[in-house]
């Protein structure tokens, strides 16, 4: 099977279920942004400092693929075979956040992205996650979207923020705090 089909040469693509839509469709934008986020999670997973978190980050990537498949499915085509996102997936993120936060100093200032390249990768992933969440919410305004997807993305952005703080601690670098002008 060739990677190119030429079926999208006119700016359309197929949803799971068969309906063709423009590649600019909000549904395509939503799952395309999920794909972008998944790539950044892969970048984080590949960092040596995340060796002990590799399985969790892989699990997150699997769930993002599930979300992408759900968003790529034509509304009303529930017979399309795809995995489901579950409440337990939220609990995993919450458990990981709680575990990481146990050893972190209390947050007293806003944190600026930076301090170390890997920390910056976390913040990039976090901001892409927030953009993904906004895209999905925009889609939700015009079509049905499982609200568990929005909850998962919201929790994932929290996870990525705390992960950045934890990596800062593990690498022994200072958090870059925002100091407003007086």
N, C-alpha and C positions, 0 to 999 in steps of 0.2 A: 504494500500500500504506500503510495506516495504521500509526502507531507503536504504537498500543495494540491488543492482540488479545483481551484479557480472559481469555485462557487461564490466566493466573497468579493470577486473583482468589481462588482457593481456597488459595493458598500453595504451589503447585507450579510447576515449570518443566520443560522438556524438555532432556535432554542431546543432543548430536549423536549420532545413532543412534536417537533416538526415545523412549527410556525417560523417564518422568516421575518426578521426585523432589521431595521437599519443598525449599523454598527455604532451609531451615535445614541441609540436607545438607552434610556436610564437603567434598564435591567442589565444591558451589556456593560455600561459604565460601572455599575455596582459590582458585578462579578469580576470585571477586569481589575478593579481596584483591590478586590480580595486577592487576586493573583499577584498583584504588585506587593501587597503586604506579605503574602506567603514567601515571596522571594527574599524580603528583608529578614523574615524569621529564619530562613535558611542561612542567610549570612551570619546571623547571630549564633545559630546552632554550630556553625563551622569554626567559631572562635574557641581557642584553647581554654579560656577562662570558663566556658560553658560546658566543659566535658561532662561534669556531673549532672548537668541539666539537659543533656542531649536528648534523653528519652522524652522529657516533658515538652521540649521545643518541637520534637518530631510529632508528638501527640497534637500539639497546637497546629502544626502544619496539616496534619490529617483532618482536623476539625475545620480548618479553613477550606480545604478541598471539599468537604461536605457542604459547607456554606456556599461555596462557589457552584457546586452542582445543584443545590436547591435554588439558588438565584437564576441559574441557567435553565431551569425547568419552566416550561410554558404554564402559566396559571391555569388551574383546572385539570391539568394532566397528572393527577395523583398516581396513576398506574405506572409512571416511569420509575424504574428501579434505581434507587439511590440510597445511600446511608442517611440516617437521621442524626440531628443534633439533639442532645439530651440534657436535662437539668444537671445530671452528674458532670457534664463537661464544664459547667459553671463552677461546680463545687471543687473540681480539680484546680482551677485557676485561683479560687479563693483560698484553698488550702496552701497552695504555693506562695501566694502573696503573704498570708499569715506567717508562714515559716520564714520567709525572707525578712519580714519586718521585725521579727523577734530580736535580731541582733543589730538593727539599725538605730542610729541616734534619732531622737524625736525631730520631726521636720519643723523648723522654726522660720524658714525663709523659702521664697520661691527658688527653684533650682533652674539654672540656665543649662541648656544642652551644651555638652562639652566636658573638658577635663581629661579625656582620653578618647582615642578613636573608637574603641568598642562601646564606650558610654554614648558617644554620638550616634553610633549605629542603633542603639536602643531608642534614642529619642527620635531618630528618623522613622523607625518602625512604629513608635507610638503615635507620631503625627500622621503617618499614612493610615494607621488604624482608626484614628479619629476622622480622617477624611472618608474612609470606607464606611464608617458608621453614619456620617452625614449623607453619603450617597444612598445608603440603604434606607435611611429615614425618608429621604426625598422620594424614593421608589414606593415606600410604604404609603405615602400620601396619595398615590394614584392607583396602586394595585396592592393586593394582599401579599404581605410578607410575614412569615412567622416571627413574632416578637422576640422569640428566644434568640434569634440571630442578632438583634440589636443589643440584647442583654449580654450576649457572649462578647461582642465587639467592645462594648463598654467596659466589661471586666478585663478583657485582654489589654486594653490601653492602660488600665490601672496596673496590671501585671508588668507591662513593659516599663512603666515609670519606676516601679519598685525594683525591677530587675536592673535598671540603670543605676539606681542607688546602691544596690547590693554589689554590683560589679565594681563600682567606684571604691567601695570598702575593701573588696577582695584584692583589688590592684594597688591599694594603698595610695590612691590619689585623692586630692581634695575635691569635694563637690563645688561646683561653680554656682555661687548664690547671687541672686539679683539684689543689687544695692541701688535703690532709686536715688536720683539726685534730690537734694534738699532744696 
